Amino acid sequence: MTKSRRISRHVKRRMTAIACSILVLLVMLFFLAPFVWMIIYSIYPSQVLQGGIPDLSAANLTAGAYARLFSDTSFLVPMGNSAIVGISTTLICMTVGSACAYAIARFRFRGRQTLLMSMMTVQAIPVIVLAVPLFILLRSVGLYDQLFGLILTYTAFILPLVIWMMVGFFEDLPPSLERAARIDGCSRFQIMYKIAFPLAAPGMAATAILAFITSWSDFFLAKVLTSSNAVTLPVKTAAFQGLFAMDYTSAATAGVITAVPVLILTLIAQKWIIRGLTEGAVKG
Amino acid sequence: MRRTATAPAHVDKARKKDLRFGLMLAAPAVFIVLLLLGYPMGYAFYMSFQQWNDKLGMDHPFTGLSNYTDLISDPQFHGAMARTAYFSVITVLGGVALAVAIALLLNREFKGRTIARVLLLVPWAVPPVVNGIMWKLIFDGTSGILNGLLKSMGLIKDNVQWLADPSTAMNILIFAEMWKLLPFLCLLMLAALQGITENLHKAASIDGAGAWNKFWRIILPNIRGPLMFALIVQSMWSLKVFDTIYVLTGGSGGPAEGTTTINFLAYLTNFSNLDRGYGSAMAVTIMVLVLLVTAFWILLFGRLNRSKGDIND
């Protein structure tokens, strides 16, 4: 009796494990298949893909869509714009944001808690509230549809995120090194950029990647604040699909091109990104 | 400052220097945020009290609360509110519940656990516009893969125009958004689950708690904080969904306004109708809603915290 019961419990456990593995596979399939399908769409001619089970043999492969987009200035310019805006925004955010975060983490000035909390709160403001005033503001100073206008706007939107994350990283550093440096006669500024910043470098890199991703992926603000000259990659990509007509292969290809840099950066920094994304929630 | 009375003069001086240095470091960031977030926010309030329609003319008479009272009697806004409620309830409650389930699944010991977690970042990283295009390639009526698959399996004879029916389009939108938002919530819940100590699990098993009991009595109370965070963040996102709607519906919010949420309606009002005063009133309303929903979650969980003590507290 007891033996058979033990066996049945063992069988039950095995069954659960197998069921769970199947579920995990299904979940992962759900999360990956649509993206893989878009990649397939970008490397096969659309006649092959429409109707029924597509024939995905290597003979049908084509890089034509990529060749077409990469030789089309109306696509290359937005891509360049996105790169310029993303890199500039990231650099400004990291410089200005790290300084502010360091101040919040290390100096006990009045209002630092308020400052930190307000950085958290502004992230909750829906973008739509700010979109119209920003549009009017940028138009009135001649920065509408200009890369610099977008850079300024993204900087303001991403700064709170950068500050929030960097405060966490700076607070994790042991203050003893900085104290020792001060005793050795380093100035406050030297301590910051010669000791604290290098120590926080991995966190900084992850934050920078997150800042770049946020800027690169934005659609709404770019849509509202540009019209032709400063159009970014997401706006261009979305334009491949109009209300009535859609160039599917181009849209899929543009989609892959828009997503790939973000995916690569994410995979490079995955450990830090997961930590950065979840830490605030789990701690607080 | 009480400390200055006891601290020697040079320490006091150093502290003052610290303060000045700290403020200097923080100033540029504060300036940028105030200029480009704070000022526009105030300006949005100001605009929402005016009749400001760029189609009608350049002068903007002050009209008090009339934009807001118009909202109350605007059937288009009511429709958008109802759709937003439908969308948000499913994506927030359904999303967080599913995320907890998937997190429990991924928290088990299995081969490739680390890889599975890293791959979860793929949907998170895919830009929202690309998310829209991806699902368009699947659900599109003429050349989407879904119709092709269903036809080859003999389940349908003719192409179904999935995105042509308002309520189907809304459900597809929810499905597409879920794909994008679930991974982040899952990672959050996974991190929370890992915060529960092994001892707690063991103690529960020794006490003879079944899986069901363990979930309600041990796991759920101990991930309350992250759970609240997930609900708040997801509520904010759901109330401001935009990109996927834009791409899935070709910028229309259609068919027949079927996917026009309040955020999308505010966009159309501001940037298609150029009715910026009325649109600002909508935007401000969305912000108030975000605040209310956030307050709701905080109050609800504050109550839970008081009524139920847990082991870790």
Interface residues (C-beta under 8 A of the other chain):
Chain A: A17 C20 S21 L23 V24 V27 M28 F30 F31 L32 P34 F35 W37 M38 Y41 S46 L49 Q50 G51 G52 I53 P54 V96 G97 A99 C100 Y102 A103 I104 R106 F107 R108 F109 R112 L115 M119 V122 A124 I125 P126 V127 I128 V129 L130 A131 V132 P133 L134 I136 L137 L152 T153 T155 A156 F157 L159 P160 I163 R188 F189 M192 I213 W216 S217 F219 F220 K223 V224 P234 T237 A238 F240 Q241 G242 L243 F244 M246 Y248 A251 A252 A254 G255 V256 T258 A259 V262 L263 L265 T266 L267 Q270 I273 I274 L277 T278 E279 G280 A281 V282 G284
Chain B: K17 D18 L19 F21 G22 L23 M24 L25 A26 P28 A29 V30 I32 V33 L35 L36 L37 G38 Y39 P40 M41 Y43 A44 M47 I102 L105 L106 R108 F110 A116 R117 V118 L119 L120 L121 V122 P123 W124 A125 V126 P127 P128 V129 V130 G132 I133 M134 W135 K136 L137 I138 D140 S143 I145 G148 L149 K151 S152 W179 L182 P183 F184 L187 L188 L190 A191 A192 G195 G225 P226 F229 A230 V233 M236 L239 K240 F242 D243 Y246 V247 T249 G250 G251 S252 N263 A266 Y267 N270 F271 R276 G279 S280 M282 A283 V284 I286 M287 V290 L291 T294
